[in-house]
Amino acid sequence: MTDDDFFAAQFPGAAHQLQALRARDKEFDQICADYHEVLRELALAPRSAGGTQTRYLADLAESVSDLRSSIEKRLHTPDRTNE
């Protein structure tokens, strides 16, 4: 799965907007890269009943949620580069 396919699946209908924003904004591009990496880490993390592992998974899930919120907020912020 390519990056574009991944983001098209994660944010339906916003693939072109995401590509354009990532190309223009290095900070936003890094947020997207971090989102992809942390979500992949969460998906691949082994599940166990240990308290340390549970806390780690909770931290990953919180990071994914925060990064997703940042991406969605930017997608819904009007682009002011042409003003």
Phi, psi and omega per residue, in radians:
M1 nan 2.229 3.115
T2 -1.372 2.894 3.064
D3 -0.985 -0.771 -3.124
D4 -1.083 -0.735 3.109
D5 -1.118 -0.748 3.130
F6 -1.019 -0.882 -3.090
F7 -1.243 -0.524 3.059
A8 -1.133 -0.642 3.111
A9 -1.287 -0.649 -3.102
Q10 -1.325 -0.595 -3.090
F11 -2.290 1.292 -3.085
P12 -0.945 2.365 3.093
G13 1.437 -0.017 -3.079
A14 -2.091 0.215 -3.052
A15 -1.035 -0.818 -3.117
H16 -1.168 -0.698 3.110
Q17 -1.113 -0.753 3.106
L18 -1.060 -0.783 3.134
Q19 -1.039 -0.798 -3.113
A20 -1.138 -0.769 3.138
L21 -1.131 -0.740 3.138
R22 -1.115 -0.645 3.141
A23 -1.184 -0.561 -3.095
R24 -1.576 -0.465 -2.937
D25 -2.212 1.823 -3.091
K26 -1.109 -0.635 3.135
E27 -1.146 -0.760 3.099
F28 -1.130 -0.691 3.096
D29 -1.039 -0.706 3.125
Q30 -1.180 -0.670 3.077
I31 -1.052 -0.767 3.122
C32 -1.129 -0.741 3.116
A33 -1.102 -0.728 3.109
D34 -1.109 -0.730 3.119
Y35 -1.016 -0.839 -3.120
H36 -1.073 -0.803 -3.104
E37 -1.139 -0.804 -3.102
V38 -1.197 -0.684 3.100
L39 -1.108 -0.706 3.097
R40 -1.121 -0.756 3.122
E41 -1.085 -0.705 3.110
L42 -1.123 -0.736 -3.123
A43 -1.172 -0.563 -3.082
L44 -1.639 -0.155 -3.084
A45 -1.133 2.335 3.098
P46 -1.167 2.501 3.131
R47 -1.700 2.222 3.065
S48 -2.534 2.921 -3.085
A49 -1.496 -0.030 -3.095
G50 -1.152 2.503 -3.125
G51 -1.092 -0.694 3.135
T52 -1.119 -0.777 3.135
Q53 -1.124 -0.707 3.131
T54 -1.085 -0.763 3.129
R55 -1.123 -0.715 3.112
Y56 -1.060 -0.807 3.120
L57 -1.116 -0.684 3.104
A58 -1.123 -0.704 3.101
D59 -1.125 -0.731 3.087
L60 -1.075 -0.788 -3.131
A61 -1.089 -0.688 3.110
E62 -1.159 -0.698 3.098
S63 -1.094 -0.769 3.108
V64 -1.044 -0.788 -3.136
S65 -1.082 -0.776 3.134
D66 -1.129 -0.766 3.123
L67 -1.131 -0.730 3.115
R68 -1.083 -0.728 3.107
S69 -1.067 -0.717 3.112
S70 -1.098 -0.736 3.137
I71 -1.153 -0.831 -3.131
E72 -1.086 -0.688 3.114
K73 -1.072 -0.774 -3.140
R74 -1.166 -0.634 3.115
L75 -1.141 -0.495 -3.105
H76 -1.744 0.119 3.077
T77 -1.637 2.232 3.136
P78 -1.015 2.432 3.117
D79 -1.351 2.116 -3.094
R80 -1.913 0.317 -3.108
T81 -1.241 -0.372 -3.112
N82 -1.694 0.080 -3.096
E83 -1.584 nan nan
